[in-house]
Amino acid sequence: MSNHAGGPYSPAMVTRSDILVLGLTAGVTGCLVGGMMFGIGMGLVAASVHIGWLLVLPSAPVAGVLGYLLARKLANKVESGTR
């Protein structure tokens, strides 16, 4: 499972370290962004400012979209062959 250049028909593979970094980065970024949105939104809702629901409800999907975008970035790197 190495990522060394193979023959002319052998595409580059994703290494374990790439997957580990992707998972850690997506998890930390998603938790920070989603958690901040949720926390600020719930603070507003608790203070009877109902616009806070606009931060609470999309907090989890926004965190997931960040992970998806990071995965697409890694996929584009692998396809182009750059590291």
Secondary structure by P-SEA (a helix, b strand, c coil): cccccccccccccccaaaaaaaaaaaaaaaaaaaaaaaaaaaaaaaaccccaaaaaaaaaaaaaaaaaaaaaaaaaaaaaccc
